[in-house]
C-alpha cells in the first residue's frame, strides 16, 4: 500500500469521518434547537466551554463564534485518534 493511500486513510478514512460525525452532530443539534439537547453532546459542551473560556481570556475582543474553528479542529484530532485506534484493533 502506498504511503499516500495510508496517509489518506489515517486522516480521512471512514472511521475518522464516522467518529467526527458522532462527536460533533449531537452538539450541533443542541445548538440548532434546545429541544434536541442530549447527554451525548456533553463532550462537545465541555470542549466548547473550555475553549471559549481560554480563548476569551487570551483574545477578549473576539466574538465567540470565532472559537468554532478550534472546536472543529480539536474534535478532528480526537476523531483521528479514535479512527487510528479502531484500525489498530480491527487489524
LUMROKE-967661 format. One record per atom (N, C-alpha, C): residue in one letter; x, y, z. Coordinates in steps of 0.2 Angstrom, whole numbers. Layout:
residues N
- A_X_Y_Z
...
END
This chain:
residues 91
- X_4_-6_0
- X_0_0_0
- X_5_6_0
- X_3_11_-4
- X_7_17_-4
- X_6_21_2
- X_11_25_3
- X_11_30_8
- X_6_35_8
- X_4_38_2
- X_-1_42_1
- X_-8_39_3
- X_-9_33_1
- X_-15_30_2
- X_-16_28_10
- X_-11_26_13
- X_-11_25_20
- X_-12_32_24
- X_-9_37_22
- X_-10_44_25
- X_-17_46_24
- X_-20_45_18
- X_-27_47_17
- X_-32_43_22
- X_-30_37_22
- X_-35_33_27
- X_-34_35_34
- X_-28_37_36
- X_-27_39_43
- X_-30_46_44
- X_-30_50_39
- X_-33_57_40
- X_-40_58_38
- X_-42_54_34
- X_-49_55_31
- X_-53_48_30
- X_-51_43_33
- X_-54_36_32
- X_-62_36_35
- X_-65_31_33
- X_-72_30_36
- X_-72_31_43
- X_-68_28_47
- X_-68_28_54
- X_-67_35_57
- X_-63_39_54
- X_-61_45_56
- X_-68_50_55
- X_-70_49_49
- X_-76_53_47
- X_-82_51_52
- X_-83_45_53
- X_-89_42_57
- X_-88_45_64
- X_-82_44_67
- X_-80_47_74
- X_-82_54_74
- X_-80_58_69
- X_-81_65_69
- X_-88_67_69
- X_-92_63_65
- X_-99_65_65
- X_-102_63_72
- X_-100_57_74
- X_-103_55_81
- X_-102_60_86
- X_-96_63_86
- X_-94_68_91
- X_-97_75_91
- X_-98_77_84
- X_-100_84_83
- X_-107_85_82
- X_-110_80_79
- X_-118_81_77
- X_-122_82_84
- X_-121_78_89
- X_-126_80_95
- X_-125_87_97
- X_-119_89_97
- X_-118_96_100
- X_-121_101_95
- X_-120_100_88
- X_-123_104_83
- X_-131_104_83
- X_-134_98_85
- X_-141_98_85
- X_-144_102_91
- X_-140_102_97
- X_-142_105_103
- X_-141_113_102
- X_-136_115_98
- X_-135_122_96
- X_-141_124_92
- X_-143_120_87
- X_-148_122_82
- X_-155_123_86
- X_-157_118_90
- X_-163_118_94
- X_-162_115_101
- X_-164_119_106
- X_-163_117_113
- X_-167_111_115
- X_-172_109_111
- X_-176_103_112
- X_-172_97_110
- X_-167_98_106
- X_-163_92_104
- X_-157_91_108
- X_-156_94_113
- X_-150_93_118
- X_-151_86_121
- X_-145_82_121
- X_-145_76_124
- X_-138_75_128
- X_-138_70_132
- X_-132_69_136
- X_-126_67_131
- X_-127_65_125
- X_-122_63_120
- X_-118_69_118
- X_-121_75_119
- X_-117_81_117
- X_-113_84_123
- X_-112_80_128
- X_-108_83_134
- X_-101_84_132
- X_-97_79_128
- X_-90_81_126
- X_-90_88_122
- X_-95_89_118
- X_-95_95_114
- X_-96_101_118
- X_-100_101_123
- X_-101_106_128
- X_-95_108_132
- X_-92_102_134
- X_-86_103_138
- X_-80_106_134
- X_-79_104_128
- X_-73_107_124
- X_-75_114_122
- X_-81_115_120
- X_-83_122_118
- X_-82_127_124
- X_-84_125_130
- X_-84_129_136
- X_-77_130_138
- X_-73_125_138
- X_-65_126_140
- X_-62_130_134
- X_-63_129_128
- X_-60_133_123
- X_-63_140_123
- X_-69_141_124
- X_-71_148_124
- X_-69_152_130
- X_-68_149_136
- X_-65_152_141
- X_-58_154_140
- X_-54_149_138
- X_-47_151_136
- X_-46_156_131
- X_-50_155_126
- X_-50_160_120
- X_-52_167_122
- X_-57_167_126
- X_-60_174_129
- X_-54_177_133
- X_-50_173_137
- X_-45_176_141
- X_-39_179_137
- X_-38_175_132
- X_-32_177_128
- X_-34_182_123
- X_-40_181_119
- X_-42_186_114
- X_-49_189_117
- X_-49_194_121
- X_-55_196_124
- X_-60_200_119
- X_-57_202_113
- X_-61_206_109
- X_-64_202_103
- X_-63_196_103
- X_-65_192_98
- X_-72_189_100
- X_-77_189_95
- X_-83_186_96
- X_-83_178_97
- X_-88_176_101
- X_-87_169_102
- X_-88_164_96
- X_-91_166_91
- X_-92_162_85
- X_-85_160_82
- X_-80_164_84
- X_-73_163_81
- X_-70_156_84
- X_-72_155_90
- X_-70_149_93
- X_-72_142_90
- X_-77_142_85
- X_-79_136_82
- X_-74_133_78
- X_-69_137_75
- X_-64_134_71
- X_-59_129_76
- X_-57_131_81
- X_-53_127_86
- X_-57_121_88
- X_-64_122_89
- X_-68_117_92
- X_-68_111_86
- X_-69_113_80
- X_-69_108_75
- X_-62_104_74
- X_-57_108_75
- X_-50_106_75
- X_-49_101_80
- X_-51_102_86
- X_-50_98_92
- X_-53_91_91
- X_-60_92_89
- X_-63_86_88
- X_-61_82_82
- X_-58_85_77
- X_-55_81_71
- X_-49_77_74
- X_-45_81_78
- X_-39_77_81
- X_-41_71_85
- X_-46_72_89
- X_-49_66_93
- X_-52_61_88
- X_-55_63_83
- X_-58_58_78
- X_-52_54_75
- X_-46_57_73
- X_-41_54_70
- X_-38_49_75
- X_-38_50_82
- X_-36_46_87
- X_-40_40_87
- X_-47_41_87
- X_-52_36_88
- X_-51_31_82
- X_-51_34_76
- X_-50_31_69
- X_-44_26_69
- X_-38_29_72
- X_-32_25_72
- X_-33_19_77
- X_-36_20_82
- X_-37_15_87
- X_-42_10_84
- X_-47_12_81
- X_-51_7_78
- X_-47_3_73
- X_-43_6_68
- X_-40_2_63
- X_-35_-3_67
- X_-32_0_72
- X_-27_-5_76
- X_-30_-11_78
- X_-36_-10_82
- X_-40_-15_85
- X_-42_-20_79
- X_-45_-17_74
- X_-48_-21_68
- X_-43_-26_65
- X_-36_-23_64
- X_-31_-27_61
- X_-27_-31_65
END
